[in-house]
Amino acid sequence: MSAAALPSRGALAKAGVLETDAALAMLAELPTDLVEHVAAQLPECADPDAALNGFIQVWSAHRSIVIALGEQQLRALLVLLGASPVVSEHLQRHGEDLR
């Protein structure tokens, strides 16, 4: 992914991300079309760092399922992951629950 597609450290900090360098590295793992959506939802999350970390873990385990999710489902997933790290652990093991 090109660096131009990634949000700035300042934009991530404004969204509530504490570990901006780690967040940029995680976002760089995603396809360009997902980066904008994921970054836009981070301010809505109780813990944006946990939401992004959880999302990357679920993405790594179940890419085809995550790609098939609609915009509202992705938003709900990020908000949920930012509220509960246990959900991330569960979804890594049980990707079918994403549907």
C-alpha positions as CSV (number, residue, x, y, z in Angstrom):
1,M,0.0,0.0,0.0
2,S,1.2,3.5,-0.7
3,A,1.9,5.8,2.2
4,A,-0.4,8.3,0.6
5,A,-3.4,6.1,1.3
6,L,-2.6,5.9,5.0
7,P,-3.9,8.6,7.4
8,S,-1.4,10.8,9.1
9,R,-0.2,10.3,12.7
10,G,-2.1,13.5,13.6
11,A,-5.4,12.2,12.1
12,L,-5.0,9.0,14.0
13,A,-4.2,10.8,17.2
14,K,-7.3,13.0,16.7
15,A,-9.3,9.8,16.3
16,G,-8.1,8.7,19.8
17,V,-5.3,6.3,18.7
18,L,-2.5,6.4,21.3
19,E,0.0,4.1,19.4
20,T,0.0,5.9,16.1
21,D,3.1,4.2,14.7
22,A,1.7,0.8,15.5
23,A,-1.6,1.8,14.0
24,L,0.1,2.9,10.7
25,A,1.9,-0.4,10.5
26,M,-1.4,-2.3,11.0
27,L,-3.3,-0.2,8.5
28,A,-0.5,-0.8,6.0
29,E,-1.5,-4.5,6.1
30,L,-5.0,-3.8,4.8
31,P,-6.1,-3.3,1.2
32,T,-6.4,0.4,0.3
33,D,-10.3,0.3,0.1
34,L,-10.5,-0.9,3.7
35,V,-8.0,1.6,5.2
36,E,-10.2,4.6,4.7
37,H,-13.3,2.9,6.1
38,V,-11.4,1.5,9.1
39,A,-9.7,4.7,9.9
40,A,-12.9,6.7,9.6
41,Q,-14.6,4.4,12.2
42,L,-11.9,4.6,14.8
43,P,-13.3,7.8,16.5
44,E,-16.5,5.9,17.1
45,C,-14.7,3.2,19.1
46,A,-14.4,3.1,22.9
47,D,-10.7,2.1,22.5
48,P,-9.5,2.8,19.0
49,D,-6.2,1.0,19.6
50,A,-8.0,-2.2,20.7
51,A,-10.4,-1.9,17.8
52,L,-7.7,-1.7,15.2
53,N,-5.6,-4.4,16.8
54,G,-8.6,-6.7,17.1
55,F,-9.6,-5.9,13.5
56,I,-6.2,-6.8,12.2
57,Q,-6.2,-10.1,14.1
58,V,-9.7,-11.0,12.7
59,W,-8.6,-9.8,9.2
60,S,-5.5,-12.0,9.4
61,A,-7.5,-15.1,10.4
62,H,-10.6,-14.6,8.1
63,R,-9.8,-12.3,5.2
64,S,-12.5,-13.7,2.8
65,I,-15.2,-13.3,5.4
66,V,-14.2,-9.7,6.4
67,I,-14.0,-8.7,2.7
68,A,-17.6,-9.9,2.2
69,L,-18.9,-7.7,5.1
70,G,-21.0,-4.7,4.2
71,E,-20.1,-1.2,5.4
72,Q,-22.5,-1.2,8.3
73,Q,-21.2,-4.7,9.4
74,L,-17.6,-3.4,9.3
75,R,-18.6,-0.4,11.4
76,A,-20.4,-2.5,14.0
77,L,-17.4,-5.0,14.1
78,L,-14.9,-2.2,14.8
79,V,-17.1,-0.6,17.5
80,L,-17.6,-4.0,19.1
81,L,-13.8,-4.8,18.9
82,G,-13.0,-1.5,20.5
83,A,-15.4,-2.3,23.4
84,S,-14.3,-5.9,24.1
85,P,-11.0,-7.6,23.4
86,V,-12.7,-10.9,24.2
87,V,-14.8,-10.5,21.1
88,S,-11.6,-10.4,19.0
89,E,-10.3,-13.6,20.5
90,H,-13.6,-15.3,19.9
91,L,-13.9,-14.2,16.3
92,Q,-10.3,-15.3,15.5
93,R,-11.3,-18.8,16.5
94,H,-14.9,-18.7,15.1
95,G,-14.9,-16.6,12.0
96,E,-18.2,-18.0,11.0
97,D,-19.8,-15.8,13.7
98,L,-18.8,-12.8,11.5
99,R,-21.6,-13.6,9.1
